[in-house]
């Protein structure tokens, strides 16, 4: 593997993982549609696996969006503020996002603890394999939020103006 390709993959592992899970989900759904339509025999476990892959896509994809600051935001008023005030508002916003993500990560742990004996109906495996997507997604979002806060503070100290 090319060294720069390897670095790009590692740097964007969350995006690659979410994309892979989405591809697996779509392939499984298409296979099941063909199986149902042509052979009149749906594959029972496919729905659970495809749904689980899609859940991972959503939560890890959301973490990627946060890392790359791709989430939708309304900044009509913020962009009219002076540069220093914008930086402060961005920092406060990132702090709120950090606190919320850390709290939901904590709730994800509690949720997984309370669900450890539950199993998926068809595959008979622990639902925690599915619920781990919450912990992974919000855990990554907590880390990325912390990094954003650090960058905001650094930029405020250095006096960097947004451009």
N, C-alpha and C positions, 0 to 999 in steps of 0.2 A: 504494500500500500504506500502510496506517495506520502511523504512526510507532511506536506501542507494539507493534503486531504485528510490525513489522520488528525491533524490539529483542528481543522474545520469541523470534523465530526465530533471530536471531544468538546470543542467550544460550544457546539450546538446540540449536544447530546439530548437535551430535553425536546428540542424540535424534531430531531431524528426519531426519537422514541415515540413521540405523539404521532408523527407521520406513519411510522411502522404499525402502530396499533390501529390507526385509522384504516390503513391498507388491509390489514388482517381482517378487521371488522367487515369491510366492504366485500372482500373475497369470500368470506364465509357466508355472508348474506346472499351473494349472487349464487354460490354453490347450492345453498338451501332452496333458493327460488327455483333453480333448474331441477333440483331433486324433487321438489314438490310438484312442479308442473309436468315434467317429462316422465318421472317414475312413480308419481303419486305416493312418494315415501319421503317425507321430510326427515332430516337428521335431527333428532331431538336435542342433542347437546349444543348444536350450533347457535341457537338463540342465546343461551347463557354465555357462551364464549364471546360471541359477537357483541353482546351488550356490555360485557366486562371490558373488552378491548375499547369500546366506544367511551366508556366511563373514564378509562385511563387517558384516552385521547383528549377528553374535555379538561380534566384537571391538570395534566402535565402540559397540555397546550395553553391553558390559562396561565400557568407559571411562565412559560416561554413568552407569552404576550406581556406579562408584567416585567420580565427581565429586559425585554427590548422596548418597553414603554409603548406597546401597541394597543393597549386598552383604550376604549373610547372615553373621552373626557370632554367636559364642557368648560372651555377656558376663555369664553368671550370676555368676561369681566377681568379675569386674571391677566390676560394679554394686554389690557389697557393700563395696567399698573406700571409704575417705574420698575426698572430692572431689579433693584435690590428688594423691593416689595414682592416681586414675582418669585424671586429666589426663596424668600421667607415662606410664602404661600406654598410653594412646591415642597419645601422641607416639612411644613406642618401637615400637608396632605400625605407625604410619604411616611411620616410618623404615625398618623392615624391608620394608614394601610398596614404598616408594620404591626401595630398593636392588634388590629383585627385579625390579621393572618396568624399571628402567634396564638391568639385566643382560639381561633378555629382549628389550628393544629392541635392544641391541647384538647379541644372537644373531640377531635378525630380519634385521639388516643383513648379517651373515655368511651367513645362509641365502639371502637374495636374491642375494648376490654369487655363491654357489656354484650357483645355479639359473638364471642368466641365459640360458643356451643352451637350456633345456628349454622345450617348447611344449605347449599343451593339445592333446589328440589330435584333436579335431574342428575347433575354430576356428583352430588353428595359430598362436595368438598366445602370447607369452611367459607362462609361469606366474607371472612376477613381478607381473603385474596382479592376480592372485589373492593372492599372498604379501604384497603391499603392505598388505593388510588387517592382517596381523600387526604390521608396522611402524607403521601408523597407530594401531591400537588400543593397542598397548603404549607408543607414543610419547605418545599422549594420556594414558594412565594414569600415565606418568612425570611429565608436567607436572602433572596433577591431584594426584598424591601429593606433589609438591614444594609445591604450594599448601596442601595439608592440613598438611604439616609446619610450614610457615610460620605458618599459623593456630594450630596447637597451641602453638608456641613463643610467639607473641604472647599467647595466652590464659594461658599459664603465667606470663609476665612480668607481665601485668596482674592476675593473681590471679583471673581469671574462674572462677566455679564453674559446673559443669554443672547444668542444671535439668531 
